[in-house]
Amino acid sequence: MGFHHDLIDQAEHLAGKEPRKPKQASLRRAVSAAYYALFHLLVDEAVAGLARGPGAGDLRDLLRRAFDHGEMRSVSGATRG
């Protein structure tokens, strides 16, 4: 399992932590964890498509660092509709 799975598990835990009257802090942290899960999933999928093969580990690490939250947000907003 990837890091994004751990973040989704954390988001679900935080969102359901106080089922009757959830605290704003728990809900905000859950949304944040879910956002980072999506970010890491998209990065992992993109990197896997760009750098394949057993010797591409260093390249994959470099590519992961090249992704920018702000730029990804801007692109996702532009493709929304």
DSSP file (Angstrom, degrees, kcal/mol; ACC not computed):
  #  RESIDUE AA STRUCTURE BP1 BP2  ACC     N-H-->O    O-->H-N    N-H-->O    O-->H-N    TCO  KAPPA ALPHA  PHI   PSI    X-CA   Y-CA   Z-CA
    1    1 A M              0   0    0      0, 0.0     2,-0.1     0, 0.0     0, 0.0   0.000 360.0 360.0 360.0 145.8    0.0    0.0    0.0
    2    2 A G    >>  -     0   0    0      1,-0.1     4,-1.2     4,-0.0     3,-0.9  -0.343 360.0 -98.4 -90.9 173.7    1.1    3.5   -0.7
    3    3 A F  H 3> S+     0   0    0      1,-0.3     4,-2.0     2,-0.2     5,-0.2   0.831 120.1  63.7 -58.9 -34.6    1.3    6.6    1.4
    4    4 A H  H 3> S+     0   0    0      1,-0.2     4,-2.1     2,-0.2    -1,-0.3   0.840  98.4  54.9 -63.7 -31.9   -2.0    7.8    0.0
    5    5 A H  H <> S+     0   0    0     -3,-0.9     4,-2.4     2,-0.2    -1,-0.2   0.910 106.9  50.4 -65.8 -40.8   -3.7    4.8    1.5
    6    6 A D  H  X S+     0   0    0     -4,-1.2     4,-2.2     1,-0.2    -2,-0.2   0.898 110.1  50.4 -62.1 -40.1   -2.4    5.7    4.9
    7    7 A L  H  X S+     0   0    0     -4,-2.0     4,-2.5     2,-0.2    -1,-0.2   0.885 109.5  50.0 -67.5 -38.3   -3.6    9.2    4.5
    8    8 A I  H  X S+     0   0    0     -4,-2.1     4,-2.6     2,-0.2     5,-0.2   0.919 110.1  51.1 -65.1 -42.4   -7.1    8.1    3.5
    9    9 A D  H  X S+     0   0    0     -4,-2.4     4,-2.2     1,-0.2    -2,-0.2   0.915 111.5  48.1 -58.6 -42.6   -7.2    5.8    6.6
   10   10 A Q  H  X S+     0   0    0     -4,-2.2     4,-2.7     2,-0.2    -2,-0.2   0.905 110.2  51.4 -64.9 -41.5   -6.2    8.8    8.7
   11   11 A A  H  X S+     0   0    0     -4,-2.5     4,-2.6     1,-0.2    -2,-0.2   0.918 110.8  48.2 -61.8 -44.1   -8.9   11.0    7.1
   12   12 A E  H  X S+     0   0    0     -4,-2.6     4,-1.6     2,-0.2    -1,-0.2   0.900 112.0  49.9 -63.5 -40.6  -11.6    8.4    7.7
   13   13 A H  H  < S+     0   0    0     -4,-2.2     4,-0.4    -5,-0.2    -2,-0.2   0.937 113.6  44.8 -62.7 -46.9  -10.4    8.0   11.3
   14   14 A L  H >< S+     0   0    0     -4,-2.7     3,-0.7     1,-0.2     4,-0.4   0.887 111.9  52.1 -66.3 -39.1  -10.4   11.7   11.9
   15   15 A A  H 3< S+     0   0    0     -4,-2.6    -1,-0.2     1,-0.2     3,-0.2   0.815 118.1  37.2 -68.5 -29.4  -13.8   12.3   10.2
   16   16 A G  T 3< S+     0   0    0     -4,-1.6    -1,-0.2    -5,-0.2    -2,-0.2   0.314  86.9 101.9-103.6   8.4  -15.5    9.5   12.4
   17   17 A K  S <  S+     0   0    0     -3,-0.7    -1,-0.1    -4,-0.4    -2,-0.1   0.882  94.4  25.5 -62.4 -42.3  -13.6   10.3   15.6
   18   18 A E  S    S+     0   0    0     -4,-0.4    -1,-0.3    -3,-0.2     8,-0.0  -0.770  74.7 178.3-122.5  83.3  -16.5   12.1   17.2
   19   19 A P  S    S+     0   0    0      0, 0.0    -1,-0.1     0, 0.0    -2,-0.1   0.798  75.9  43.9 -63.2 -31.5  -19.6   10.7   15.5
   20   20 A R  S    S+     0   0    0      1,-0.2    -2,-0.1     0, 0.0     0, 0.0   0.926 135.2   4.0 -81.5 -44.8  -22.3   12.7   17.4
   21   21 A K  S    S-     0   0    0      2,-0.0    -1,-0.2     0, 0.0     2,-0.0  -0.680  79.6-155.3-142.7  83.4  -20.7   16.2   17.4
   22   22 A P        -     0   0    0      0, 0.0     2,-0.2     0, 0.0    -7,-0.1  -0.308  18.5-120.2 -66.0 141.2  -17.5   16.3   15.4
   23   23 A K     >  -     0   0    0      1,-0.1     4,-2.1    -2,-0.0     5,-0.2  -0.538  15.9-126.1 -76.6 145.1  -14.9   18.9   16.3
   24   24 A Q  H  > S+     0   0    0      1,-0.2     4,-2.9     2,-0.2     5,-0.2   0.870 110.6  57.5 -57.9 -38.1  -14.0   21.4   13.6
   25   25 A A  H  > S+     0   0    0      1,-0.2     4,-2.3     2,-0.2    -1,-0.2   0.908 106.9  47.5 -62.6 -41.3  -10.4   20.6   14.1
   26   26 A S  H  > S+     0   0    0      2,-0.2     4,-2.0     1,-0.2    -1,-0.2   0.918 113.9  47.1 -65.3 -43.1  -11.0   16.9   13.4
   27   27 A L  H  X S+     0   0    0     -4,-2.1     4,-2.3     2,-0.2    -2,-0.2   0.906 112.9  48.5 -66.4 -41.4  -13.0   17.6   10.3
   28   28 A R  H  X S+     0   0    0     -4,-2.9     4,-2.3     1,-0.2    -1,-0.2   0.903 112.3  48.4 -66.0 -40.5  -10.5   20.1    8.9
   29   29 A R  H  X S+     0   0    0     -4,-2.3     4,-2.5    -5,-0.2    -1,-0.2   0.856 109.8  53.6 -67.4 -33.7   -7.6   17.7    9.5
   30   30 A A  H  X S+     0   0    0     -4,-2.0     4,-2.3     2,-0.2    -2,-0.2   0.923 110.2  46.4 -64.8 -44.3   -9.7   14.9    7.8
   31   31 A V  H  X S+     0   0    0     -4,-2.3     4,-2.4     2,-0.2    -2,-0.2   0.908 112.8  50.5 -64.0 -41.7  -10.2   17.1    4.7
   32   32 A S  H  X S+     0   0    0     -4,-2.3     4,-2.5     2,-0.2    -2,-0.2   0.923 110.5  48.6 -62.7 -44.8   -6.5   18.0    4.7
   33   33 A A  H  X S+     0   0    0     -4,-2.5     4,-2.0     1,-0.2    -1,-0.2   0.896 111.7  50.2 -63.0 -39.9   -5.4   14.4    4.9
   34   34 A A  H  X S+     0   0    0     -4,-2.3     4,-2.2     2,-0.2    -1,-0.2   0.899 109.6  51.4 -65.0 -40.5   -7.8   13.5    2.1
   35   35 A Y  H  X S+     0   0    0     -4,-2.4     4,-2.6     1,-0.2    -2,-0.2   0.940 111.4  46.4 -60.5 -47.8   -6.4   16.3    0.0
   36   36 A Y  H  X S+     0   0    0     -4,-2.5     4,-2.6     1,-0.2    -1,-0.2   0.838 108.7  56.5 -66.8 -31.4   -2.8   15.1    0.5
   37   37 A A  H  X S+     0   0    0     -4,-2.0     4,-2.3     2,-0.2    -1,-0.2   0.937 109.8  45.2 -61.9 -46.3   -3.9   11.5   -0.2
   38   38 A L  H  X S+     0   0    0     -4,-2.2     4,-2.7     2,-0.2     5,-0.2   0.923 112.5  51.5 -63.5 -44.1   -5.2   12.7   -3.6
   39   39 A F  H  X S+     0   0    0     -4,-2.6     4,-2.4     1,-0.2    -2,-0.2   0.942 113.0  44.3 -57.3 -49.3   -2.1   14.7   -4.2
   40   40 A H  H  X S+     0   0    0     -4,-2.6     4,-2.6     1,-0.2    -1,-0.2   0.855 112.1  52.8 -68.7 -34.5    0.2   11.8   -3.5
   41   41 A L  H  X S+     0   0    0     -4,-2.3     4,-2.5    -5,-0.2     5,-0.2   0.946 111.4  46.2 -63.6 -47.4   -1.9    9.3   -5.5
   42   42 A L  H  X S+     0   0    0     -4,-2.7     4,-2.4     1,-0.2    -2,-0.2   0.908 114.1  48.2 -61.9 -42.3   -1.8   11.6   -8.6
   43   43 A V  H  X S+     0   0    0     -4,-2.4     4,-2.9    -5,-0.2     5,-0.3   0.941 112.0  49.0 -63.8 -47.2    2.0   12.1   -8.2
   44   44 A D  H  X S+     0   0    0     -4,-2.6     4,-2.4     1,-0.2    -2,-0.2   0.908 112.8  47.5 -59.9 -42.7    2.6    8.4   -7.8
   45   45 A E  H  X S+     0   0    0     -4,-2.5     4,-1.5     2,-0.2    -1,-0.2   0.914 114.0  46.8 -65.9 -42.6    0.5    7.6  -10.8
   46   46 A A  H  X S+     0   0    0     -4,-2.4     4,-1.4    -5,-0.2    -2,-0.2   0.926 113.7  47.5 -64.6 -45.0    2.2   10.2  -13.0
   47   47 A V  H  X S+     0   0    0     -4,-2.9     4,-2.8     1,-0.2     3,-0.2   0.892 108.6  54.8 -64.9 -39.9    5.7    9.2  -11.9
   48   48 A A  H  < S+     0   0    0     -4,-2.4    -1,-0.2    -5,-0.3    -2,-0.2   0.853 110.3  47.3 -62.8 -33.4    5.0    5.6  -12.5
   49   49 A G  H  < S+     0   0    0     -4,-1.5    -1,-0.2    -5,-0.2    -2,-0.2   0.760 117.3  42.0 -77.1 -25.0    3.9    6.4  -16.1
   50   50 A L  H  < S+     0   0    0     -4,-1.4     2,-0.6     1,-0.2    -2,-0.2   0.831 118.5  37.9 -91.3 -35.6    7.0    8.6  -16.7
   51   51 A A  S  < S+     0   0    0     -4,-2.8     2,-0.3    -5,-0.2    -1,-0.2  -0.890  73.2 167.7-126.3 100.7    9.8    6.6  -15.1
   52   52 A R        +     0   0    0     -2,-0.6     3,-0.2    -3,-0.2    -3,-0.1  -0.717  29.4  52.5-111.1 160.3    9.6    2.8  -15.6
   53   53 A G  S >  S-     0   0    0     -2,-0.3     3,-1.4     1,-0.1     4,-0.0  -0.062  87.6 -76.3 101.8 160.9   12.0    0.0  -15.0
   54   54 A P  T 3  S+     0   0    0      0, 0.0     3,-0.5     0, 0.0    -1,-0.1   0.764 124.7  51.6 -66.1 -26.8   14.2   -1.2  -12.2
   55   55 A G  T 3  S+     0   0    0      1,-0.2     3,-0.3    -3,-0.2     4,-0.3   0.304  87.3  85.3 -93.4  10.7   16.9    1.4  -12.6
   56   56 A A    <>  +     0   0    0     -3,-1.4     4,-2.7     1,-0.2    -1,-0.2   0.288  52.5 106.8 -96.8  11.2   14.5    4.4  -12.5
   57   57 A G  H  > S+     0   0    0     -3,-0.5     4,-2.0     1,-0.2    -1,-0.2   0.905  81.6  45.7 -57.3 -46.9   14.3    4.8   -8.7
   58   58 A D  H  > S+     0   0    0     -3,-0.3     4,-2.0     1,-0.2    -1,-0.2   0.893 113.3  50.7 -65.1 -39.0   16.4    8.0   -8.6
   59   59 A L  H  > S+     0   0    0     -4,-0.3     4,-2.7     2,-0.2    -2,-0.2   0.908 108.2  52.5 -64.7 -41.5   14.5    9.5  -11.5
   60   60 A R  H  X S+     0   0    0     -4,-2.7     4,-2.4     1,-0.2    -2,-0.2   0.909 108.2  51.3 -60.7 -41.6   11.2    8.7   -9.8
   61   61 A D  H  X S+     0   0    0     -4,-2.0     4,-1.3     1,-0.2    -1,-0.2   0.913 111.6  47.0 -61.7 -42.7   12.4   10.5   -6.6
   62   62 A L  H  X S+     0   0    0     -4,-2.0     4,-0.7     1,-0.2    -2,-0.2   0.912 111.5  50.8 -65.1 -42.7   13.4   13.6   -8.6
   63   63 A L  H >X S+     0   0    0     -4,-2.7     3,-1.1     1,-0.2     4,-0.6   0.893 104.5  57.4 -63.6 -40.1   10.1   13.6  -10.5
   64   64 A R  H >< S+     0   0    0     -4,-2.4     3,-0.9     1,-0.3    -1,-0.2   0.883 105.2  51.7 -58.1 -38.3    8.1   13.4   -7.3
   65   65 A R  H 3< S+     0   0    0     -4,-1.3    -1,-0.3     1,-0.2    -2,-0.2   0.672  98.7  66.9 -73.0 -15.9    9.8   16.6   -6.0
   66   66 A A  H << S+     0   0    0     -3,-1.1     2,-0.2    -4,-0.7    -1,-0.2   0.672  77.6  98.2 -80.2 -16.7    8.9   18.4   -9.3
   67   67 A F    <<  -     0   0    0     -3,-0.9     2,-0.4    -4,-0.6   -24,-0.0  -0.542  60.2-157.0 -78.1 137.7    5.2   18.4   -8.6
   68   68 A D     >  -     0   0    0     -2,-0.2     4,-2.5     1,-0.1     5,-0.2  -0.955  15.7-145.3-120.7 128.6    3.8   21.6   -7.1
   69   69 A H  H  > S+     0   0    0     -2,-0.4     4,-2.4     1,-0.2     5,-0.2   0.917 100.6  49.6 -56.1 -47.5    0.6   21.9   -5.1
   70   70 A G  H  > S+     0   0    0      1,-0.2     4,-2.2     2,-0.2    -1,-0.2   0.902 112.0  46.7 -62.9 -42.8   -0.3   25.3   -6.5
   71   71 A E  H  > S+     0   0    0      2,-0.2     4,-2.4     1,-0.2    -1,-0.2   0.903 112.3  50.4 -67.1 -40.8    0.2   24.4  -10.1
   72   72 A M  H  X S+     0   0    0     -4,-2.5     4,-2.4     1,-0.2    -2,-0.2   0.884 110.6  50.5 -64.4 -37.4   -1.8   21.2   -9.7
   73   73 A R  H  X S+     0   0    0     -4,-2.4     4,-2.2    -5,-0.2    -2,-0.2   0.917 109.8  50.2 -65.1 -42.6   -4.6   23.1   -8.1
   74   74 A S  H  X S+     0   0    0     -4,-2.2     4,-1.8     1,-0.2    -2,-0.2   0.916 112.3  46.6 -62.5 -43.9   -4.6   25.6  -10.9
   75   75 A V  H  X S+     0   0    0     -4,-2.4     4,-1.5     1,-0.2    -1,-0.2   0.901 111.5  50.8 -65.7 -41.9   -4.7   22.9  -13.6
   76   76 A S  H  X S+     0   0    0     -4,-2.4     4,-0.6     1,-0.2    -1,-0.2   0.865 110.0  50.8 -66.8 -34.2   -7.5   21.0  -11.8
   77   77 A G  H  < S+     0   0    0     -4,-2.2     3,-0.5     1,-0.2     4,-0.4   0.866 109.1  51.4 -67.5 -36.0   -9.5   24.3  -11.6
   78   78 A A  H  < S+     0   0    0     -4,-1.8     3,-0.3     1,-0.2    -2,-0.2   0.789 111.4  47.1 -72.3 -27.1   -9.0   24.9  -15.3
   79   79 A T  H  < S+     0   0    0     -4,-1.5    -1,-0.2     1,-0.2    -2,-0.2   0.518  88.2  89.9 -92.0  -4.7  -10.2   21.4  -16.2
   80   80 A R     <        0   0    0     -4,-0.6    -1,-0.2    -3,-0.5    -2,-0.1   0.823 360.0 360.0 -64.0 -32.5  -13.3   21.5  -13.9
   81   81 A G              0   0    0     -4,-0.4    -2,-0.1    -3,-0.3    -1,-0.1   0.421 360.0 360.0 156.9 360.0  -15.5   22.9  -16.5
